[in-house]
Amino acid sequence: MACFSVNGLRLLLLALAATSLFNSETISAQTTKSQTSNALPAQASGQYADNAVCQTCHQELWEKHFATTPHSALLKSNQHGCQSCHGPAQAHVDGGGDVTKIIRFETLSPAQTAAICTTCHQSSLETQNFSKSAHLANGVSCTSCHSPHKSGDVNFMLAKPQTELCFGCHASQKAEFARPYRHRVDVGLVQCSDCHNPHGTQVGHQVRAAAGQFAVCTKCHTDTMGPYVFEHAPVKTDESCLFCHTPHGSTNSRMLQVNNVNFLCLRCHSPNMKPAAGRPIGPSHDQSIKYQACTMCHTQIHGSNFSPIFFR
């Protein structure tokens, strides 16, 4: 009897655990679905009110945070002004300002917000990939970064300065930019959006591409762009510049991944690592033994038009 009771208790606990797991997975799936669903609420349909009605009730908002912004263009060419984003407002007016009769962005999922914004902004090359971006997939909404009514930025209507916005979520990258050798994002010489498109791209990490689909680094480091007659293989891999460099910041000069150039080269040019890359050769200056930088001789390490071993 005691044995039966123990077995029965075990079965009961297993059943409870399975039920709990099923419920948590169901809730998680429902939450994910609600965040990614772009179906607009019922308030998106109905009868439009006269644009002047919005100004009558929301005069301060209209004058300070709408009429002087790029969105004021929504009043032109028989467009619907505020209602272009907040939906037809006649029911809202008839209800004496009933907030349940109008689209309020704080109640929408990120996907629903994006569906409204991309009604206008989808045609731009800068924003056309947002529906499949990493930001939207992780629950970042348009209004997480942009403030249509309260922004002091007349160009992009950002809620905060760009660097502050990005560092608000990307804390590890913020720490990388504090390293001794870094891109000067902290002083405004470079911005995150110079290299990344926050609205999404066709490659990982939402990285942009330079003209000709070269690595984004070559937008500034034009001397490394090529194409070259003799290419350094790592430059043409998916990792590209990141094969040797850390893009945000490093404790090593030239933002290298290791502090010794030889160690960096020998990660590939070593029979124990990648034999196909070729072991350093030479009777008196084998760099796996000596301690001079490989780049003292192989100066054109990003590629050369004259030397297959990247001599000058």
N, C-alpha and C positions, 0 to 999 in steps of 0.2 A: 504494500500500500504506500509506503514511504517513497519507494522507487517510482511508482506511478505518479505520485504528487510532484516529485521533482521533474519528471519528464513533462508532465502537464504544464508545470510552471514555465519550463523552457519553451514549450510550444506557444504558450500565451505571450511570453516576452518577444519571441520571434514574430508573431502575428502583429503585435503592437508596433514593433520596429518597422515592419514592412508597411503598415498603414501610415505611420508617421512619414516615412520616406516618400510614399506615393503622394501624400498630401502636400509635402514640401515641394516635390517636383511639379505638381499640378499648379501650385501657387506661383512658382518660379516661371513656369511656362506662360501662365496667364499674365504675369507682370511683364515678361519679355514681349508678349504679343501686344499688350497695351502700349508699350513704349515704341514698338516698331510699326504699329498700324497707322497708316496714313489716311484712313477714312475720316472725313471731316464731320463735325457734329451737325445736328439738325439745324443749328442757327445759321449754317452756311447757305441755306435756301430761304426764300421769302421775298418780300417786297422792299425795294430800296426807298429810303426816305430822302428828302431834299438835303443836300450837303449843308445848307445854312443852319439846319436844325442842330447838327453836331457843334457848330461854332457857338450857337446860342447857349447851350448847356455847358459846354467844355471850353469856355472862352480862353481861360488862362493857358490850358494845355494846347489849344489851337494856336494861339499867338506866339507862345514861347517855344513850343516843342513840336510844332507841325508845319506851320506856314513858312518857317525859315529853314526847313530841312529839305533834303533831296526828295523826300516823300511828298512834298507839296505838289510835285509834278502830277500826282494822281488826281488833281483837280482839273487838269486840262483834258481837252478832247473828249468831253462828255463822259469822263470816268467818274468813279463814285467816291473819290476822296478817302475818308476814313473807312468807309464801308468796303473798300477794295480789300482790306485786311480783316476788318472786324465783322464782315458779313452784312447782309441786308438788315437795316435797323428800324424799319417801320414798326415791327412788333415791339421792339425795345422802347420806341417813342410812345406808342399807344399804351404800353404798360407802365407809363410814368417813370421810365428809366430802369425798368426791371433788368437786372444784370444777367438773369438767366436767359434773356432773349437776345443776347449779343455774344459774339465770340470774344472770349477773354483768354489771352495767350497763357496766363498762369495756370489755366485748367487743361491745357492741351498737352499731348505727348510730344516729344521731340520730332517724331515723324509727321505728326499733324501740323506742327508749326512749320516744318520744312516744306510741306505740301503747299502751304499758303505762300510762303516767301518765294519759292521757286516758280510760282505762277508768273512772276516777273523776272526773276533772276536766273532762271534756268538757261536762258539763251547766252549767258556770258561764259566764255571759256574758263574763267576763274572759278565759277560756282557750279558748272554743269555736272560735276561728279559727286556732289554732296550726298545724293541719295544712296551712294555706295561707299561713302567715306568711313574711315575708322572713327571719326568723331561721332557721327550719327549712330553708328553701330554700338557705341559705348554710352549712348544716352545724352550726348551733348547736343543741345538745341541751338537754333540760330540765336535765340534770345539769351543764351548763356554767355555769349560774347558780344552781341550787339544790343544796343538800347535804342529803339526807334524814337522814343520820346524824350529821353533824358541825357543823351550823349552830347558831349561838347565837341566831338569829332565830326566835322561837317562832311568829310569824305567817306568814311567807312562806318560811322555811327557806332564806334566801339564803346562798350560799357566802361572800359578802363584802358589805360595805355597798353599797347600790344604786349610788351614784355611782361607786365604785371599780370595780364590775363593768362598768358602761356605758363608762367611760373606758378600760377595758382593751382594748376593741376600737375604739371610736370616738375615735381620737386627734385627728382634725381638729376634732371638736366640742369636745373638751376644750380645745383651743387657743382656740376661739371664746369659750368661757366665761371666758377670762382677759382678754378685752378690757375697755376702760374702762366701756362701757355694756352690761350683760348681765343676764340672769335669774340670780338669786342661788342657783344650784345649788351653788356651791362652799361656801356656808355653811349649806346645808340649808333655806333658805326655800322653795325649789322643788325638786322631784325630776323626773327624766326621765320617770317614769311618770305624772306629772300631765298631761303632754301626749301622751305616746306609750304605747301598749299593747304591751309587749314580746311578747305572745302573738299579735299580729296584729289588724288591723282590715280594713275594706272599702275603705280608701283608702290612698294612697301614704305611705311613710315611717312606717307603722303609727301614724298620728296619730289621736287620739281626736276625738270630736265633743262639743260642748256640748249641753245639752238643746234639743230642737227641731232638731237637726242643724245648728246654727250652728257657725261655726269655733271650734275648741277655745280660741282666745285669749279668747273672750267669757266663758269660765268665770270669769276674773278681771276682765277689762276689760269689765264689764257695760254700761258707758255707750256702748259701740260696737256693741252687739248688734243693735238695731233690732227688728222691721222698721221702716223709715222710709217716709214718703210719697215722698220724693225720695232715691233710693239713689245712692251713688257707685259707678259701674259696676265698678271693680276689686275692690271688696269682695265682689262676687257672682260673681267668676270662680273657677276652680279654684285659682288662686294665692292668692286672698283677701288676707289681711293681708300675705303674703309679697311682694305686688306692690310694697310700699313699705318694709317692715321686714325685718330679718334676725332670726330668732327666737332664736338662741342668744346672740349678742353682736355688738357693732359698735363701731367707733371713732367713730361719729357719735351725737349725742344722739338720744333717743327710738328708738334702735336702727334708724335709717333707713339705707337702702342707700347714700345719698350724703350729703355733709356740708352741702349747700345745698338748702333746701326748694324754691327756684325750679327748680333743675336737676332735681329729682325730678318736679315737676309738668310741666315742659316735655318730659320723655321721652314724654308722651302729648299734651299740649296744645301741639303745634307742627305747622305745616303740613308740615314735612319728616319727621315721625315718624308720627303717627296723625291725619290730617286730620279723621276722624270725631269725635274727642274734642273738637274745637273749639279754635281759637286764642284765647289771652287777648285780650280786647278792652278798649277804653276809650281816650279821647283823650289822657289825661295819665298813666295808670298801667299801661301795657302792661308786664307783668312779664317779657316777653322782652327788654325794654330796661332797665328799672329794676331795682333790687336790694333790694327789700323782700320779705319772705316773703309768699307767696300767702295763707298761713293767718292773716295779720293781719286780713284781711277775710273770707276764707272759713273761718270758725272751726269750722263744723260739717262738717269734711271727710269724716267717716265716714258722714254721712247727716243729713238734716234733714226735719222734718215741716212746715216753713213756707217754705223757700226752695229753689227748684230750682238755685240756684248756691251753696247751702250758706252763705249769710249767717246770722248769728244770728237 
